[in-house]
Each structure stands twice: as structure tokens, then as C-alpha cells.
Amino acid sequence: MTLFDALGLKDPFPYIEKETYTRYQQIWRELCQGKLKRSFKLEFQKKFDSTLYEDEFYSDKYPRILENSIKLLQTVGWRNNPYDKQHWGNWLHSLSPYQGRMTPSLAHWLIKIFSKKGDVVLDPFMGVGTVPLEADFLQRKAIGVDLNIYGYVVAKGKFERKPLDYYLNYLKEIEDIDKSEIDISDIADWIQAYFHPETLKEIVFLNEKLIAEKEYFLLGCLMGILHGNRPGYLSVWTGCIIPMTPRPANHPEYRPDKDKPEYRAVIPRMAAKIMRMYSTGFPLETNARIMHGDARDLNLKDDSVDVIICSPPYYNTLDYVGQNRVRLYFLGLNKKKQDILRQELIQDSKSYLANMVDVGKELRRVLKDGSLIVFVLGDVHRTKYSINTADEVSTIYFEKLGLEELMIVNDEIPLNKVVSRSKRKKFDRILVLRNVK
């Protein structure tokens, strides 16, 4: 019996004895005492300078004309200091990860180069909303669309902004989660392998509550800490982007310190996540529109968009379903439903170009005459050959849609930022097209 039991009082720190990491014991204690805003310390700082949002690239001496935009693009300025730092950008960009997303620094540059304040900037393949978020910060009217429900939820969360106290109080009011009535027997075995049973019960409880109450920001935070390779995540040791399958106890390389799930309290980790997201600051007001939809059938009016900036799906090199399978499961997609989503997305090499033609027709419809489409496209590498996706897309857009290619800029990706053991040079190709109706 604890002292609180003896006195007939509710224990204000119910996680303390179970939680093994002192950092999260302290965070929970300070959350309950209302001291977390004053005492919280980041594990590491972002390389972020908010003053970079105040000035545009153009001036009276350097007017906004296409020639100057092309010159700016060719400087590849996002590869220079301070934009080249791995963690450059507002913390809100890190709400939850997404394989193959555009970097915030590149999005920042493209938006500044090809749009002005007040412009409508569309990303029809927004992923977790990097382009819409940067466009919003830069005082553009952002529209983001994605067919992947995981991307939509996280992007939506970045724009569902409330005062910090609202979210901290929301967590405080949950207090100790009563797990006695939470049944996880119907949770798939492959999901259970990632989590301690008590942690999984807390995840299930909070996940269902957030979905029911449409708390997208908090749901995005939960998605962001579901799995990873540090104590701040809720799972066994695995990738924070791609969830490698945990090794069973009979595996020859099984390691209890990494592969055996340990109890990790959800509430203090959520509190830490929220504090990180708010640490670089952002306006609570936003002028963005985030939609769950298909780039081949946009719910937008004709001639309503000033510029399109996006990174279309890679040409059968990334599996946007499999790599997000754990997070998709908690958003209601079991393996059967994930297979259906995989068929709906544009990523299969056999149908990729035909689908991109359909996308192009829809983009032309919503884009104003004379306005630009900026695609960031990755090459496809096979054993014996490579495919320059930008050339392929530019050709079909010119021949079948009549779009005018203005330029392709090759953006070499530093080897230390490539998730591959290959020493072959990797490029993103920035394709700029003009809509001529």
C-alpha cells in the first residue's frame, strides 16, 4: 500500500513507479504540477532562424521576373548554410515522419522563388504537408491534398492549432488511464510485437479518443512517437520512419535490450512531443486548406491556383503504404485495407506515366493560364540502368498536354543524406513547366 492509498488520496503521479526513464518521470510530475512550460528542456535544438521568413528574394533592384527566378533556382541555395542543416526548419515540420518527403528548406526556397505573398500554392501530393506548411508560414494561401490517410492526418494536425495550454491541460485531465477495460486481444499479432501490453493499451485508449474527438494535432503527435529508436518513442527499438519488424526471442540475433518491449508511458511522451512542436513558435491563425483526396480528381475550381509545387510519388521506388504500415493500422487500415490503398496510390511502374497524364490534365484545369508547375522528381535506379523521371514526365506533359518545359535543375543529394549503401550519385530533378492554355 502506498502513502496515497493509506490517506485515501488519488496518486497524482501514477506513472512514476512503472516508468523506467527518469526524464519521463520528471515530465509527468511537472505536467501534473503545471510546471512543464517553465522547466522543459529540448534534447537538441533546431537549426532554425525565423527571420528568414520576413524577407522575399526579390526587390526593386532584383525584380520578380522568370529570368531571375531561373537564376535563383540554379544557385541551389537550399544546399547552403543555414538551410543545409539536417534539422533546419520549424519544429512543426517534425510532427511525424514520412519517407521521401520534400525537405522544408527546399520547399521554402521553391515557394519564395515561384510565388508571392497572397498567392494560392497547391501541393496535390502533400504527404505530411511540408509544402503547405511552409507556404502558410510565408503568407501564401496553401492547399494540400493527399490520398494517403496517414499523410492527411499529420498534415491536418499541423494546421489544427490551439494554445499550448489547451493541449497540456487535455493530457492532464486524462491523468492515469484506466486500462482494466481496454481489450487488446483483437489487435493484430504483428502490431503487438512492437509494444509492451500496458503501453499498447494506453495507445489504443488515446488513439480512439483522439479520433473520436477529431484532435488532429494530438493524433499527429501520437503517430510521430509510435515507433522509433530512442526512449522518447513507444515501441521496441526500430526505425522511426520505416518500422523494421522486431526480432522474436528465438532469433539468433535477438537482443533483449532492443527487441523485448518495455513499458513506456504514453502521456509524458506526448507532453514532451507537444513541447518540442511548440518550441520554435508559430502563428495560431492559418489560411490553409488540407484535403483528403486524389490528385487525379481535385475538388477545386478551374483557374483557381497560382502555382503548383510538389514532389510526386517516386516511380515505384517507395512503398508509401508498407513504410507507414504501423501508423496506418492505428488509423483504421488493417493489412487488407492497406493493400487496397496501395492499389489506389500512384506508385506502380506499369501505370505510373498514364496516371501522371491524368494528374497533369487535372493540374492544368485548376492552374491559371501562364502559371507554373514545379515538380521535384527522383531518379529510378535499377541494377543495369537508371530512369530520369523528370525527362519522362516532361516529355509526356509536352506531347500529350501541351505544357511548356522551362527548365530542369539537377539537385545532387549529398551521400550522407541518402538512405542507401550505394556510392552512385543521387539526384532530385526540379522540373519547371508553364501552363499554356
C-alpha positions, -999 to +999 in steps of 0.1 A: +000+000+000+013+034-009+010+065+012-017+079-010-037+047-005-033+049+033-046+085+032-074+077+008-060+101-018-055+097-055-019+093-065-010+124-086+019+106-102+005+072-113+032+066-139+062+072-117+068+037-104+062+019-137+081+044-160+118+034-161+132+066-177+138+094-152+133+121-179+097+110-184+091+106-147+100+142-143+080+154-173+049+137-159+054+152-125+059+187-139+029+183-162+007+174-132+021+203-112+016+228-141+054+235-143+063+219-176+062+251-197+089+266-174+111+236-169+110+217-202+144+214-220+149+201-255+172+172-262+186+191-291+179+225-308+167+230-343+189+250-367+161+274-374+161+312-380+126+327-381+139+360-396+144+341-429+106+342-432+105+380-431+122+389-465+114+379-500+141+372-526+130+400-549+134+437-547+132+468-569+168+461-580+161+424-585+125+423-599+103+393-599+106+380-635+110+345-648+147+351-657+156+360-621+136+330-608+156+307-630+188+322-618+178+318-582+168+282-588+202+274-604+220+286-573+207+256-554+206+279-523+189+253-501+222+234-501+239+264-484+242+275-448+219+276-428+194+257-450+217+227-454+215+218-417+197+185-412+172+199-387+166+233-404+130+245-402+102+249-377+097+220-353+062+216-366+076+200-397+087+171-375+052+163-362+055+128-378+080+114-404+073+104-440+097+086-463+106+106-495+091+139-483+105+172-496+128+189-472+115+221-455+145+241-468+138+231-504+101+238-500+110+272-485+132+282-515+108+270-542+078+288-526+098+320-523+112+318-559+080+309-577+052+327-556+045+359-538+025+367-507-012+360-511-007+335-539-026+302-539+000+275-537-012+239-543+006+207-535-015+178-549+009+152-533+014+169-500+025+138-480+026+151-444+022+187-455+057+202-459+049+225-488+015+237-474+031+244-440+060+264-455+036+282-478+014+291-448+044+304-428+054+325-459+019+341-460+006+323-491-028+306-493-018+269-490-038+240-504-026+204-497-041+172-510-032+136-504-049+102-508-029+085-481-049+089-449-017+089-427-003+119-447-037+137-445-040+132-407-005+145-400-008+175-424-042+183-409-027+183-374-002+209-384-030+234-391-053+225-361-035+250-339-047+258-304-029+275-274-002+253-258-021+252-225-051+236-242-031+205-251-012+203-218-045+205-199-060+179-222-033+155-212-035+164-176-072+157-175-067+122-188-045+115-157-040+078-151-055+058-179-078+031-166-066+001-185-088-025-168-115-022-195-092-019-225-091-051-246-061-056-270-069-092-278-082-083-312-051-062-321-030-079-348-001-100-335+023-082-358+013-049-341+015-064-306+051-074-313+062-037-312+048-027-278+046-037-242+010-048-234+004-019-210+018+006-234-004-008-262-035-004-240-026+033-234-020+038-272-054+022-281-073+042-255-057+076-265-059+068-303-096+060-301-102+091-280-083+114-304-100+100-335-135+103-319-128+139-308-110+149-341-080+162-322-057+161-353-027+178-338-026+154-308-032+125-332-003+136-353+019+137-322+008+102-313+017+090-349+050+107-345+061+088-314+045+054-322+078+038-331+115+046-333+149+041-318+151+063-288+134+063-253+110+090-265+092+065-288+067+039-276+079+008-294+108-016-292+139-004-310+131+001-347+131+027-374+113+060-367+104+062-405+103+026-416+093+001-388+116-028-391+099-060-378+110-068-342+131-099-339+115-128-319+131-143-289+143-174-309+160-152-335+198-158-335+205-121-332+178-113-306+188-086-281+166-081-251+177-045-247+163-037-282+138-064-291+119-070-259+091-044-254+094-024-222+067-003-206+068+032-218+042+057-205+023+074-233+012+106-216+046+121-206+060+112-240+030+130-256+037+160-234+074+161-244+063+158-281+039+187-278+066+209-261+090+202-289+065+211-315+057+244-299+094+253-291+101+273-323+067+290-323+041+295-350+010+317-355-022+301-343-041+316-373-037+299-406-051+304-441-045+268-454-069+242-467-060+205-462-079+178-481-081+141-483-084+135-520-069+123-553-046+145-575-065+130-605-098+144-593-093+176-574-122+193-556-110+227-568-124+253-592-110+259-627-082+285-629-081+289-591-044+282-584-014+305-589+014+279-587+018+242-581+048+230-561+051+193-552+071+161-551+050+135-570+053+098-559+086+082-568+085+059-598+079+025-580+109+030-556+090+038-524+061+019-508+041+046-492+018+020-476+043-006-463+066+020-449+037+035-429+020+002-420+021+006-382+007+041-383-019+032-409-031+003-387-039+027-359-058+049-383-081+020-391-064+003-420-056-034-415-035-053-440-064-059-464-073-022-464-037-013-468-035-035-499-065-016-513-048+017-506-016+006-523-036-001-555-052+033-553-020+053-550+002+063-579+034+043-575+033+012-598+058+015-626+034-001-652+007+026-647+028+055-634+031+076-666-005+070-676-016+081-641+007+112-643-011+122-675-044+121-657-028+142-629-015+167-655-049+172-670-064+180-636-035+203-627-039+222-660-076+226-652-071+242-618-040+262-627-042+297-641-031+303-676+006+311-678+013+299-643+039+273-633+041+237-621+072+228-601+079+191-597+106+176-576+112+142-591+136+114-580+155+092-604+148+055-606+179+032-603+179-004-614+208-028-615+218-021-651+201+013-658+186+044-644+155+063-653+154+101-653+118+106-642+119+143-649+127+137-686+099+111-688+073+133-672+083+164-692+081+145-725+045+132-719+034+166-705+047+184-736+035+158-761+001+150-746-008+181-726+009+209-743+027+222-712+059+241-719+091+229-702+111+259-689+140+240-672+152+211-653+177+217-624+197+188-611+199+188-573+226+164-562+218+148-529+248+145-505+257+109-499+254+114-461+217+121-466+210+091-488+194+060-472+215+036-493+249+019-493+254+026-529+281+052-538+263+061-570+253+098-572+217+105-564+197+134-578+164+151-574+154+168-607+134+200-603+112+203-634+096+236-641+066+237-666+044+265-677+007+261-682-003+274-717-040+270-723 
